[in-house]
Amino acid sequence: MIICNRYETPLGTVSVRAESKTGVWELIGLYFEDMVCTYHKSQNIHLFSAVKQWLDSYFTGKPAPYGIPFTLYGTPFQKSVWNAIQEIPYGATVSYKALAEKLGTHARAVGQATARNPLSIIIPCHRVIGTNGTLVGYGGGLNRKKALLDLEQSFIATPRLQ
């Protein structure tokens, strides 16, 4: 069973998609509202509260209180790119080219896998930028990519709350 919920962020509405196959809910999608979330049912499950708490922490510059259980659906290559993106530190950026070199592939392939990232913000693909430092390619829009990077920089410039 797949259900969705909505959450308001400072950058717009986010659709949170969860799946339960064995009675345990796992996050499978986090998209800005202008992206598609097909199944909408109103259910109160703990996972949605946990995701909301995680996002609240992120948007206020506090460390996420814990990891969110999630399942990634994608090819082995896509998963390798998404795993590498998760290693990019808060407030840092990495170019598509550098990420490709780390993975032994081409920047275009990394870009294509990044574009299919199902967990926006949690898998911080907004931290992947063009080789010359330009902001390119973000499913939530380049204005949101810039806002997310600016947000992270603002909390690095000031002490992060513990």
DSSP file (Angstrom, degrees, kcal/mol; ACC not computed):
  #  RESIDUE AA STRUCTURE BP1 BP2  ACC     N-H-->O    O-->H-N    N-H-->O    O-->H-N    TCO  KAPPA ALPHA  PHI   PSI    X-CA   Y-CA   Z-CA
    1    1 A M              0   0    0      0, 0.0    19,-2.1     0, 0.0     2,-0.4   0.000 360.0 360.0 360.0 135.8    0.0    0.0    0.0
    2    2 A I  E     +A   19   0A   0     17,-0.2     2,-0.3    19,-0.0    17,-0.2  -0.974 360.0 173.4-119.5 130.7    1.3    3.5   -0.9
    3    3 A I  E     -A   18   0A   0     15,-2.2    15,-2.9    -2,-0.4     2,-0.3  -0.935  14.2-149.0-132.4 159.6   -0.1    6.6    0.7
    4    4 A C  E     -A   17   0A   0     -2,-0.3    37,-0.8    13,-0.2     2,-0.3  -0.902   9.5-175.1-127.3 156.2    0.9   10.3    0.6
    5    5 A N  E     -A   16   0A   0     11,-2.0    11,-3.2    -2,-0.3     2,-0.3  -0.921  20.6-126.7-139.4 164.1    0.7   13.2    2.9
    6    6 A R  E     -A   15   0A   0     -2,-0.3     2,-0.4     9,-0.2     9,-0.2  -0.884  18.7-172.7-117.3 149.6    1.6   16.9    2.4
    7    7 A Y  E     -A   14   0A   0      7,-2.3     7,-3.3    -2,-0.3     2,-0.5  -0.997  20.9-131.5-141.7 134.8    3.8   19.1    4.4
    8    8 A E  E     +A   13   0A   0     -2,-0.4     5,-0.2     5,-0.2    -2,-0.0  -0.761  29.2 178.3 -88.6 124.7    4.4   22.9    4.2
    9    9 A T  E >   -A   12   0A   0      3,-1.7     3,-1.7    -2,-0.5    47,-0.0  -0.714  47.3-101.3-113.1 168.9    8.0   24.0    4.1
   10   10 A P  T 3  S+     0   0    0      0, 0.0     3,-0.1     0, 0.0    -2,-0.0   0.696 125.1  50.1 -61.6 -16.5    9.4   27.5    3.7
   11   11 A L  T 3  S-     0   0    0      1,-0.4     2,-0.2   133,-0.0   137,-0.0   0.257 125.6 -78.3-106.8  11.1   10.0   26.6    0.1
   12   12 A G  E <  S-A    9   0A   0     -3,-1.7    -3,-1.7    20,-0.1    -1,-0.4  -0.577  70.4 -31.1 120.3 176.8    6.5   25.3   -0.7
   13   13 A T  E     -A    8   0A   0     -5,-0.2    20,-3.8    -2,-0.2     2,-0.4  -0.467  52.0-156.9 -73.5 136.2    4.4   22.2   -0.2
   14   14 A V  E     -AB   7  32A   0     -7,-3.3    -7,-2.3    18,-0.3     2,-0.5  -0.940   8.2-142.1-113.3 135.0    6.2   18.8   -0.2
   15   15 A S  E     -AB   6  31A   0     16,-3.6    16,-2.4    -2,-0.4     2,-0.5  -0.858  14.5-158.0 -94.0 129.0    4.5   15.6   -1.0
   16   16 A V  E     -AB   5  30A   0    -11,-3.2   -11,-2.0    -2,-0.5     2,-0.5  -0.942   5.7-162.6-111.1 121.4    5.6   12.7    1.2
   17   17 A R  E     -AB   4  29A   0     12,-3.1    11,-2.8    -2,-0.5    12,-1.6  -0.902   9.6-177.9-110.2 129.9    5.1    9.2   -0.2
   18   18 A A  E     -AB   3  27A   0    -15,-2.9   -15,-2.2    -2,-0.5     2,-0.4  -0.918   8.4-160.8-127.7 152.6    5.2    6.2    2.1
   19   19 A E  E     -AB   2  26A   0      7,-2.5     7,-2.3    -2,-0.3     2,-0.4  -0.981   4.2-166.8-133.6 143.7    4.9    2.4    1.5
   20   20 A S  E     + B   0  25A   0    -19,-2.1     5,-0.2    -2,-0.4    -2,-0.0  -0.977  20.3 156.3-130.9 120.0    4.1   -0.5    3.7
   21   21 A K  S    S+     0   0    0      3,-0.6    -1,-0.1    -2,-0.4     4,-0.1   0.678  86.4  22.9-107.3 -29.7    4.7   -4.0    2.5
   22   22 A T  S    S-     0   0    0      2,-0.5     3,-0.1     0, 0.0    -2,-0.0   0.099 122.7 -83.4-125.8  21.4    5.0   -5.8    5.8
   23   23 A G  S    S+     0   0    0      1,-0.3     2,-0.5     0, 0.0    -3,-0.1   0.369 102.9 108.2  90.4  -5.4    3.3   -3.4    8.2
   24   24 A V        -     0   0    0      2,-0.0    -3,-0.6     0, 0.0    -2,-0.5  -0.931  66.0-136.2-107.4 124.3    6.4   -1.2    8.6
   25   25 A W  E     -B   20   0A   0     -2,-0.5     2,-0.4    -5,-0.2    -5,-0.2  -0.617  24.1-178.2 -83.3 135.6    6.1    2.2    6.8
   26   26 A E  E     -B   19   0A   0     -7,-2.3    -7,-2.5    -2,-0.3     2,-0.3  -0.985  30.6-111.8-132.1 144.4    9.1    3.4    4.8
   27   27 A L  E     +Bc  18  70A   0     42,-2.9    44,-2.3    -2,-0.4    -9,-0.2  -0.555  38.0 164.3 -71.4 132.2    9.6    6.6    3.0
   28   28 A I  E     +     0   0A   0    -11,-2.8     2,-0.3     1,-0.3    45,-0.2   0.442  62.4  23.8-126.1  -7.4    9.8    6.1   -0.8
   29   29 A G  E     +B   17   0A   0    -12,-1.6   -12,-3.1    90,-0.1    -1,-0.3  -0.955  43.1 177.1-161.5 141.1    9.3    9.7   -2.1
   30   30 A L  E     +Bd  16 119A   0     88,-2.7    90,-1.9    -2,-0.3     2,-0.3  -0.881  27.3 161.8-143.6 108.0    9.7   13.3   -1.0
   31   31 A Y  E     -B   15   0A   0    -16,-2.4   -16,-3.6    -2,-0.3     2,-0.1  -0.941  44.2-105.5-132.4 146.2    8.8   15.8   -3.8
   32   32 A F  E >   -B   14   0A   0     -2,-0.3     3,-3.0   -18,-0.3   -18,-0.3  -0.484  47.4-106.6 -66.1 147.2    8.0   19.4   -4.0
   33   33 A E  T 3  S+     0   0    0    -20,-3.8     4,-0.2     1,-0.3   -19,-0.1   0.736 116.8  67.0 -54.3 -31.2    4.2   19.7   -4.7
   34   34 A D  T 3  S+     0   0    0    -21,-0.3    -1,-0.3   106,-0.1     2,-0.2   0.575  92.6  78.1 -71.2  -3.2    4.6   20.7   -8.3
   35   35 A M  S <  S-     0   0    0     -3,-3.0     2,-0.3     1,-0.1    -4,-0.1  -0.626  99.0 -90.6 -94.9 165.6    6.0   17.2   -8.8
   36   36 A V        +     0   0    0     -2,-0.2     2,-0.4   -21,-0.0    -2,-0.1  -0.584  37.8 174.7 -89.4 134.4    3.5   14.3   -9.0
   37   37 A C        -     0   0    0     -2,-0.3   -33,-0.1    -4,-0.2   -21,-0.1  -0.919  11.2-171.9-130.4 106.2    2.2   12.3   -6.0
   38   38 A T        +     0   0    0     -2,-0.4     2,-0.6     1,-0.1    -1,-0.1   0.869  62.5  59.0 -73.1 -41.6   -0.5   10.0   -7.4
   39   39 A Y        +     0   0    0    -36,-0.1     2,-0.5     2,-0.0   -35,-0.1  -0.814  59.0 177.9-101.3 118.2   -2.0    8.4   -4.2
   40   40 A H        +     0   0    0     -2,-0.6     2,-0.4   -37,-0.2   -35,-0.1  -0.949  13.0 150.1-123.3 113.2   -3.5   10.7   -1.6
   41   41 A K        -     0   0    0    -37,-0.8     2,-0.9    -2,-0.5   -37,-0.2  -0.988  44.3-123.0-134.1 144.7   -5.2    9.2    1.4
   42   42 A S        +     0   0    0     -2,-0.4     2,-0.4   -39,-0.1   -37,-0.1  -0.796  48.2 149.5 -91.2 108.1   -5.4   10.8    4.8
   43   43 A Q        -     0   0    0     -2,-0.9     2,-1.0   -39,-0.2    -2,-0.1  -0.997  43.8-133.9-137.8 143.1   -3.8    8.5    7.4
   44   44 A N        +     0   0    0     -2,-0.4     2,-0.4     4,-0.0    -2,-0.1  -0.812  40.0 160.5 -97.8  97.6   -2.1    9.3   10.5
   45   45 A I    >>  -     0   0    0     -2,-1.0     4,-1.1     1,-0.1     3,-0.8  -0.903  48.0-121.8-118.3 149.8    1.1    7.2   10.6
   46   46 A H  H 3> S+     0   0    0     -2,-0.4     4,-2.5     1,-0.2     3,-0.2   0.839 106.9  65.8 -57.9 -36.9    4.2    7.8   12.7
   47   47 A L  H 3> S+     0   0    0      1,-0.2     4,-2.6     2,-0.2    -1,-0.2   0.896  98.7  52.3 -56.7 -42.1    6.5    8.0    9.6
   48   48 A F  H <> S+     0   0    0     -3,-0.8     4,-2.3     1,-0.2    -1,-0.2   0.896 110.2  48.7 -62.5 -39.1    4.7   11.2    8.4
   49   49 A S  H  X S+     0   0    0     -4,-1.1     4,-2.4    -3,-0.2    -1,-0.2   0.896 111.3  50.5 -65.2 -39.7    5.3   12.8   11.8
   50   50 A A  H  X S+     0   0    0     -4,-2.5     4,-2.4     2,-0.2    -2,-0.2   0.903 110.7  48.3 -65.2 -41.6    9.0   11.7   11.8
   51   51 A V  H  X S+     0   0    0     -4,-2.6     4,-2.9     2,-0.2     5,-0.2   0.918 111.3  50.8 -65.2 -42.6    9.5   13.2    8.3
   52   52 A K  H  X S+     0   0    0     -4,-2.3     4,-2.8     1,-0.2    -2,-0.2   0.926 111.4  47.8 -60.0 -45.1    7.8   16.4    9.4
   53   53 A Q  H  X S+     0   0    0     -4,-2.4     4,-2.3     2,-0.2    -1,-0.2   0.904 111.9  50.2 -63.1 -41.0   10.1   16.6   12.5
   54   54 A W  H  X S+     0   0    0     -4,-2.4     4,-2.6     2,-0.2    -2,-0.2   0.938 113.4  45.2 -62.0 -47.3   13.2   15.9   10.3
   55   55 A L  H  X S+     0   0    0     -4,-2.9     4,-2.9     2,-0.2    -2,-0.2   0.895 110.4  53.8 -65.9 -40.2   12.2   18.6    7.8
   56   56 A D  H  X S+     0   0    0     -4,-2.8     4,-0.8    -5,-0.2     6,-0.2   0.924 111.0  47.2 -58.0 -43.6   11.4   21.1   10.6
   57   57 A S  H ><>S+     0   0    0     -4,-2.3     5,-2.4    -5,-0.2     3,-0.8   0.937 112.1  49.7 -62.5 -47.1   14.9   20.4   12.0
   58   58 A Y  H ><5S+     0   0    0     -4,-2.6     3,-1.5     1,-0.2    -2,-0.2   0.940 110.5  48.9 -57.3 -49.9   16.5   20.8    8.6
   59   59 A F  H 3<5S+     0   0    0     -4,-2.9    -1,-0.2     1,-0.3    -2,-0.2   0.593 112.9  48.0 -73.2  -9.4   14.8   24.1    7.9
   60   60 A T  T <<5S-     0   0    0     -4,-0.8    -1,-0.3    -3,-0.8   101,-0.2   0.279 116.4-110.2-109.9   9.0   15.7   25.6   11.2
   61   61 A G  T < 5S+     0   0    0     -3,-1.5   100,-0.4    -4,-0.3    -3,-0.2   0.629  73.6 133.3  77.7  13.9   19.4   24.6   11.0
   62   62 A K      < -     0   0    0     -5,-2.4    -1,-0.3    -6,-0.2    -2,-0.2  -0.731  65.9 -98.4 -95.2 146.9   19.2   21.9   13.7
   63   63 A P        -     0   0    0      0, 0.0    -1,-0.1     0, 0.0    -5,-0.0  -0.346  49.0 -96.6 -59.2 141.8   20.8   18.5   13.1
   64   64 A A        -     0   0    0      1,-0.1   -10,-0.1    -7,-0.1     3,-0.1  -0.380  30.3-133.1 -59.2 135.0   18.2   15.9   12.1
   65   65 A P  S    S-     0   0    0      0, 0.0     2,-0.3     0, 0.0    -1,-0.1   0.772  74.9 -23.3 -66.8 -25.2   17.1   14.0   15.2
   66   66 A Y  S    S-     0   0    0    -16,-0.1     2,-0.1     0, 0.0     0, 0.0  -0.972  78.6 -76.2-171.8 168.5   17.4   10.6   13.6
   67   67 A G        -     0   0    0     -2,-0.3   -13,-0.0    -3,-0.1     0, 0.0  -0.426  39.7-127.4 -76.5 156.0   17.4    8.9   10.2
   68   68 A I        -     0   0    0     -2,-0.1     2,-0.3   -17,-0.0   -42,-0.0  -0.902  24.6-118.3-102.7 128.5   14.2    8.2    8.4
   69   69 A P        +     0   0    0      0, 0.0   -42,-2.9     0, 0.0     2,-0.3  -0.511  48.9 164.6 -66.7 127.8   13.6    4.6    7.3
   70   70 A F  B     -c   27   0A   0     -2,-0.3     2,-0.4   -44,-0.3   -42,-0.2  -0.965  33.9-145.1-143.4 160.8   13.4    4.6    3.5
   71   71 A T        -     0   0    0    -44,-2.3     2,-0.5    -2,-0.3   -45,-0.0  -0.993  17.3-146.4-124.1 133.2   13.5    2.3    0.5
   72   72 A L        -     0   0    0     -2,-0.4     2,-0.6     2,-0.1     7,-0.1  -0.882   6.2-161.3-103.1 126.9   15.1    3.4   -2.8
   73   73 A Y        +     0   0    0     -2,-0.5     2,-0.3   -45,-0.2    -2,-0.0  -0.935  46.6  91.1-105.8 118.1   13.6    2.1   -6.0
   74   74 A G  S    S-     0   0    0     -2,-0.6    -2,-0.1    43,-0.0    39,-0.0  -0.969  76.7 -61.2 177.9 178.9   16.0    2.5   -8.9
   75   75 A T     >  -     0   0    0     -2,-0.3     4,-2.6     1,-0.1     5,-0.2  -0.332  53.1-105.7 -74.3 162.8   18.8    0.8  -10.8
   76   76 A P  H  > S+     0   0    0      0, 0.0     4,-1.9     0, 0.0     5,-0.1   0.889 123.5  51.3 -56.5 -37.9   22.0   -0.3   -9.1
   77   77 A F  H  > S+     0   0    0      2,-0.2     4,-2.0     1,-0.2     5,-0.2   0.945 108.8  49.3 -65.4 -46.4   23.7    2.6  -10.8
   78   78 A Q  H  > S+     0   0    0      1,-0.2     4,-2.8     2,-0.2     5,-0.2   0.924 110.8  51.0 -57.4 -44.2   21.1    5.2   -9.6
   79   79 A K  H  X S+     0   0    0     -4,-2.6     4,-2.6     1,-0.2    -1,-0.2   0.873 106.9  53.8 -62.5 -36.8   21.4    3.8   -6.1
   80   80 A S  H  X S+     0   0    0     -4,-1.9     4,-1.9    -5,-0.2    -1,-0.2   0.893 110.9  46.5 -65.3 -37.3   25.2    4.2   -6.2
   81   81 A V  H  X S+     0   0    0     -4,-2.0     4,-2.4     2,-0.2    -2,-0.2   0.938 112.9  48.8 -67.8 -46.6   24.8    7.8   -7.2
   82   82 A W  H  X S+     0   0    0     -4,-2.8     4,-1.6     1,-0.2    -2,-0.2   0.878 111.1  50.7 -62.7 -37.4   22.2    8.5   -4.5
   83   83 A N  H  X S+     0   0    0     -4,-2.6     4,-0.5    -5,-0.2    -1,-0.2   0.902 110.3  49.5 -65.6 -40.5   24.4    6.9   -1.9
   84   84 A A  H >< S+     0   0    0     -4,-1.9     3,-1.1     1,-0.2     4,-0.3   0.882 107.4  54.9 -65.5 -38.1   27.3    9.0   -3.0
   85   85 A I  H >< S+     0   0    0     -4,-2.4     3,-1.8     1,-0.3    -1,-0.2   0.873  99.6  61.1 -63.0 -36.5   25.1   12.2   -2.8
   86   86 A Q  H 3< S+     0   0    0     -4,-1.6    -1,-0.3     1,-0.3    -2,-0.2   0.710  96.8  61.5 -63.9 -18.5   24.3   11.3    0.8
   87   87 A E  T << S+     0   0    0     -3,-1.1    -1,-0.3    -4,-0.5    -2,-0.2   0.562  75.8 106.7 -84.7  -8.7   28.0   11.6    1.6
   88   88 A I  S <  S-     0   0    0     -3,-1.8     3,-0.1    -4,-0.3    39,-0.1  -0.595  77.6-119.1 -72.6 122.0   28.1   15.3    0.6
   89   89 A P    >   -     0   0    0      0, 0.0     3,-2.2     0, 0.0    -1,-0.1  -0.196  34.0 -84.7 -64.5 152.9   28.4   17.2    3.9
   90   90 A Y  T 3  S+     0   0    0      1,-0.3     3,-0.1    62,-0.0     0, 0.0  -0.320 117.1  13.4 -51.7 128.3   25.8   19.7    5.0
   91   91 A G  T 3  S+     0   0    0      1,-0.3    -1,-0.3    -3,-0.1     2,-0.2   0.333 106.0 108.6  84.2  -7.8   26.6   23.1    3.4
   92   92 A A    <   -     0   0    0     -3,-2.2     2,-0.3    60,-0.0    -1,-0.3  -0.559  52.4-151.6 -97.0 163.9   29.1   21.6    0.9
   93   93 A T        -     0   0    0     -2,-0.2     2,-0.3    -3,-0.1    35,-0.2  -0.953   6.3-166.7-132.0 156.1   28.7   21.2   -2.9
   94   94 A V  E     -e  128   0B   0     33,-2.4    35,-2.2    -2,-0.3     2,-0.1  -0.992  24.4-118.6-138.8 142.1   30.2   18.7   -5.3
   95   95 A S  E  >  -e  129   0B   0     -2,-0.3     4,-2.5    33,-0.2     5,-0.2  -0.450  21.2-120.2 -79.7 155.4   30.2   19.0   -9.1
   96   96 A Y  H  > S+     0   0    0     33,-2.0     4,-2.4     1,-0.2     5,-0.1   0.895 116.9  53.4 -56.6 -39.3   28.6   16.4  -11.3
   97   97 A K  H  > S+     0   0    0     32,-0.3     4,-2.6     2,-0.2    -1,-0.2   0.928 108.5  47.0 -64.0 -46.2   32.0   15.8  -12.8
   98   98 A A  H  > S+     0   0    0      1,-0.2     4,-2.1     2,-0.2    -1,-0.2   0.899 113.3  49.1 -63.7 -40.0   33.7   15.2   -9.5
   99   99 A L  H  X S+     0   0    0     -4,-2.5     4,-1.7     2,-0.2    -1,-0.2   0.901 111.2  50.5 -64.9 -40.1   30.9   12.9   -8.4
  100  100 A A  H  X>S+     0   0    0     -4,-2.4     5,-2.6    -5,-0.2     4,-0.9   0.909 109.0  50.8 -63.6 -43.0   31.3   11.0  -11.8
  101  101 A E  H ><5S+     0   0    0     -4,-2.6     3,-0.5     1,-0.2    -1,-0.2   0.899 108.5  52.4 -62.5 -39.9   35.0   10.7  -11.3
  102  102 A K  H 3<5S+     0   0    0     -4,-2.1    -1,-0.2     1,-0.2    -2,-0.2   0.877 115.8  40.7 -61.2 -37.5   34.5    9.2   -7.9
  103  103 A L  H 3<5S-     0   0    0     -4,-1.7    -1,-0.2    -5,-0.1    -2,-0.2   0.479 112.4-118.2 -91.9  -3.7   32.1    6.7   -9.3
  104  104 A G  T <<5S+     0   0    0     -4,-0.9    -3,-0.2    -3,-0.5     2,-0.2   0.889  79.0  96.1  70.4  39.9   34.1    6.0  -12.4
  105  105 A T  S   <S-     0   0    0     -5,-2.6     2,-0.3    -8,-0.1    -1,-0.2  -0.629  77.4 -71.3-140.4-163.4   31.4    7.2  -14.8
  106  106 A H     >  -     0   0    0     -2,-0.2     4,-1.9     1,-0.1     3,-0.3  -0.743  31.8-124.4-104.3 149.7   30.4   10.2  -16.9
  107  107 A A  H  > S+     0   0    0     -2,-0.3     4,-2.6     1,-0.2     5,-0.2   0.855 111.1  57.1 -59.1 -37.3   28.9   13.5  -15.5
  108  108 A R  H  > S+     0   0    0      1,-0.2     4,-2.3     2,-0.2    -1,-0.2   0.903 105.8  49.7 -63.2 -40.1   25.9   13.1  -17.8
  109  109 A A  H  > S+     0   0    0     -3,-0.3     4,-2.2     2,-0.2    -1,-0.2   0.896 111.0  49.7 -65.2 -39.4   25.1    9.7  -16.3
  110  110 A V  H  X S+     0   0    0     -4,-1.9     4,-2.8     2,-0.2    -2,-0.2   0.911 110.1  51.6 -63.6 -42.0   25.4   11.2  -12.8
  111  111 A G  H  X S+     0   0    0     -4,-2.6     4,-2.1     1,-0.2    -2,-0.2   0.902 109.3  49.4 -61.2 -42.0   23.1   14.0  -13.8
  112  112 A Q  H  X S+     0   0    0     -4,-2.3     4,-0.6     2,-0.2    -1,-0.2   0.903 113.8  45.1 -65.9 -40.6   20.5   11.6  -15.2
  113  113 A A  H >< S+     0   0    0     -4,-2.2     3,-1.0     1,-0.2    -2,-0.2   0.903 111.8  52.7 -68.5 -40.5   20.5    9.5  -12.0
  114  114 A T  H >< S+     0   0    0     -4,-2.8     3,-1.8     1,-0.3    -2,-0.2   0.884 102.3  59.3 -61.7 -38.7   20.4   12.6   -9.8
  115  115 A A  H 3< S+     0   0    0     -4,-2.1    -1,-0.3     1,-0.3    -2,-0.2   0.714 104.3  52.1 -63.2 -20.4   17.4   13.9  -11.7
  116  116 A R  T << S+     0   0    0     -3,-1.0    -1,-0.3    -4,-0.6    -2,-0.2   0.237  74.6 139.2-101.0  12.0   15.6   10.7  -10.6
  117  117 A N    <   -     0   0    0     -3,-1.8     3,-0.3     1,-0.2    -3,-0.1  -0.407  37.5-163.0 -57.9 119.3   16.3   11.1   -6.9
  118  118 A P  S    S+     0   0    0      0, 0.0   -88,-2.7     0, 0.0     2,-0.4   0.599  75.7  59.2 -84.2  -9.6   13.1   10.1   -5.1
  119  119 A L  B  > S-d   30   0A   0    -90,-0.2     4,-3.2     4,-0.1     6,-0.2  -0.586  74.4-162.6-124.0  70.4   14.0   11.8   -1.8
  120  120 A S  T  4 S+     0   0    0    -90,-1.9     2,-2.1    -2,-0.4   -91,-0.0  -0.187  75.6   3.9 -51.5 141.6   14.5   15.5   -2.3
  121  121 A I  T  4 S+     0   0    0      2,-0.5    -1,-0.2     1,-0.2    -2,-0.0  -0.330 125.0  65.8  74.3 -51.7   16.4   17.2    0.5
  122  122 A I  T  4 S+     0   0    0     -2,-2.1    -1,-0.2     1,-0.3    -2,-0.2   0.934 110.7  37.1 -65.1 -45.2   16.9   13.9    2.5
  123  123 A I  S  < S-     0   0    0     -4,-3.2     2,-2.7    -6,-0.0    -2,-0.5  -0.905 103.5-142.0 -98.8 100.3   19.2   12.8   -0.4
  124  124 A P    >   +     0   0    0      0, 0.0     3,-2.1     0, 0.0    -4,-0.1  -0.292  42.9 155.2 -76.3  67.8   20.6   16.2   -0.9
  125  125 A C  G >   +     0   0    0     -2,-2.7     3,-1.7     1,-0.3    -5,-0.1   0.663  64.0  78.2 -67.1 -14.0   20.9   16.4   -4.7
  126  126 A H  G 3  S+     0   0    0      1,-0.3    -1,-0.3    -3,-0.2    23,-0.1   0.690  83.9  66.3 -65.1 -15.5   20.7   20.2   -4.4
  127  127 A R  G <  S+     0   0    0     -3,-2.1   -33,-2.4   -34,-0.1     2,-0.6   0.464  81.0  91.1 -84.3  -1.8   24.4   20.0   -3.3
  128  128 A V  E <   +e   94   0B   0     -3,-1.7     8,-0.3   -35,-0.2   -33,-0.2  -0.856  59.1 169.4 -98.4 124.7   25.4   18.7   -6.8
  129  129 A I  E     -e   95   0B   0    -35,-2.2   -33,-2.0    -2,-0.6   -32,-0.3  -0.708  36.8 -76.0-129.0 174.1   26.3   21.6   -9.1
  130  130 A G    >   -     0   0    0      4,-3.1     3,-2.1    -2,-0.2    -1,-0.1  -0.289  47.7-106.4 -69.4 159.6   28.0   22.4  -12.4
  131  131 A T  T 3  S+     0   0    0      1,-0.3    -1,-0.1     2,-0.1   -36,-0.1   0.841 120.8  49.6 -57.1 -37.1   31.7   22.1  -12.8
  132  132 A N  T 3  S-     0   0    0      1,-0.0    -1,-0.3     2,-0.0    -2,-0.1   0.248 127.2 -96.7 -89.9  15.0   32.1   25.9  -13.0
  133  133 A G  S <  S+     0   0    0     -3,-2.1    -2,-0.1     1,-0.3     2,-0.1   0.490  78.2 142.3  87.6   4.0   30.0   26.4   -9.8
  134  134 A T        -     0   0    0      1,-0.1    -4,-3.1    -5,-0.1     2,-0.7  -0.425  56.4-115.3 -77.9 154.1   26.7   27.1  -11.6
  135  135 A L        +     0   0    0     -6,-0.2     2,-0.3    -2,-0.1    -6,-0.1  -0.806  48.5 161.9 -89.9 116.0   23.4   25.8  -10.4
  136  136 A V        +     0   0    0     -2,-0.7    -8,-0.1    -8,-0.3     0, 0.0  -0.964  40.1  12.4-133.4 150.1   22.1   23.4  -12.9
  137  137 A G        +     0   0    0     -2,-0.3     2,-0.3     1,-0.2    -1,-0.2   0.951  56.2 155.5  56.5  93.2   19.4   20.7  -12.9
  138  138 A Y    >   -     0   0    0     -3,-0.1     3,-2.2     1,-0.1    -1,-0.2  -0.916  35.7-147.2-147.0 123.7   17.1   20.5   -9.9
  139  139 A G  T 3  S+     0   0    0     -2,-0.3     3,-0.1     1,-0.3    -1,-0.1   0.771 101.3  54.4 -60.3 -28.1   13.6   18.9  -10.1
  140  140 A G  T 3  S-     0   0    0      1,-0.2    -1,-0.3    -3,-0.1     4,-0.2   0.430 126.3 -89.9 -84.8   1.1   12.2   21.3   -7.6
  141  141 A G    X>  -     0   0    0     -3,-2.2     4,-2.0     2,-0.1     3,-0.5   0.131  30.3 -96.0 100.3 143.0   13.4   24.3   -9.6
  142  142 A L  H 3> S+     0   0    0      1,-0.2     4,-2.6     2,-0.2     5,-0.2   0.805 121.6  62.1 -64.0 -29.0   16.7   26.2   -9.6
  143  143 A N  H 3> S+     0   0    0      1,-0.2     4,-2.0     2,-0.2    -1,-0.2   0.899 107.3  44.1 -63.4 -38.3   15.2   28.8   -7.3
  144  144 A R  H <> S+     0   0    0     -3,-0.5     4,-2.8    -4,-0.2     5,-0.2   0.883 110.3  55.1 -71.9 -38.2   14.6   26.1   -4.6
  145  145 A K  H  X S+     0   0    0     -4,-2.0     4,-2.3     1,-0.2    -2,-0.2   0.946 111.2  45.0 -58.3 -47.9   18.1   24.7   -5.2
  146  146 A K  H  X S+     0   0    0     -4,-2.6     4,-3.0     1,-0.2     5,-0.2   0.917 112.5  51.5 -61.4 -44.1   19.6   28.1   -4.6
  147  147 A A  H  X S+     0   0    0     -4,-2.0     4,-2.5    -5,-0.2    -2,-0.2   0.892 110.0  49.1 -62.3 -40.1   17.4   28.6   -1.5
  148  148 A L  H  X S+     0   0    0     -4,-2.8     4,-2.3     2,-0.2    -1,-0.2   0.922 113.8  45.6 -66.0 -43.6   18.4   25.2    0.0
  149  149 A L  H  X S+     0   0    0     -4,-2.3     4,-2.4    -5,-0.2    -2,-0.2   0.917 114.0  49.0 -65.0 -42.6   22.1   26.0   -0.6
  150  150 A D  H  X S+     0   0    0     -4,-3.0     4,-2.4     2,-0.2    -2,-0.2   0.904 109.8  53.0 -62.3 -41.3   21.7   29.5    0.8
  151  151 A L  H  X S+     0   0    0     -4,-2.5     4,-1.5    -5,-0.2    -2,-0.2   0.943 110.5  46.1 -58.7 -49.5   19.8   28.1    3.8
  152  152 A E  H  X S+     0   0    0     -4,-2.3     4,-1.4     1,-0.2     3,-0.2   0.909 112.5  50.7 -62.0 -41.9   22.6   25.6    4.6
  153  153 A Q  H  X S+     0   0    0     -4,-2.4     4,-2.5     1,-0.2    -1,-0.2   0.875 105.5  56.8 -63.7 -36.5   25.3   28.3    4.2
  154  154 A S  H  X S+     0   0    0     -4,-2.4     4,-0.9     1,-0.2    -1,-0.2   0.856 109.3  45.5 -64.7 -33.4   23.4   30.6    6.6
  155  155 A F  H  < S+     0   0    0     -4,-1.5    -1,-0.2    -3,-0.2    -2,-0.2   0.726 111.8  51.4 -83.2 -21.1   23.5   28.0    9.3
  156  156 A I  H  < S+     0   0    0     -4,-1.4    -2,-0.2    -5,-0.2    -1,-0.2   0.866 106.8  54.2 -76.7 -37.3   27.2   27.3    8.7
  157  157 A A  H  < S+     0   0    0     -4,-2.5    -2,-0.2    -5,-0.2    -1,-0.2   0.785 116.2  41.5 -66.8 -27.7   28.0   31.0    8.9
  158  158 A T  S  < S-     0   0    0     -4,-0.9     2,-0.0    -5,-0.2     0, 0.0  -0.861 110.9 -83.8-114.4 154.3   26.3   31.1   12.3
  159  159 A P        -     0   0    0      0, 0.0     2,-0.2     0, 0.0    -3,-0.1  -0.320  46.5-122.0 -59.1 133.9   26.7   28.4   15.0
  160  160 A R        -     0   0    0     -4,-0.1     2,-0.2     1,-0.1   -98,-0.1  -0.554  26.8-114.3 -76.2 140.9   24.3   25.5   14.4
  161  161 A L              0   0    0   -100,-0.4    -1,-0.1  -101,-0.2  -101,-0.0  -0.502 360.0 360.0 -73.7 141.8   21.9   24.8   17.3
  162  162 A Q              0   0    0     -2,-0.2    -1,-0.1  -100,-0.1  -100,-0.1   0.423 360.0 360.0 -99.1 360.0   22.4   21.5   19.0
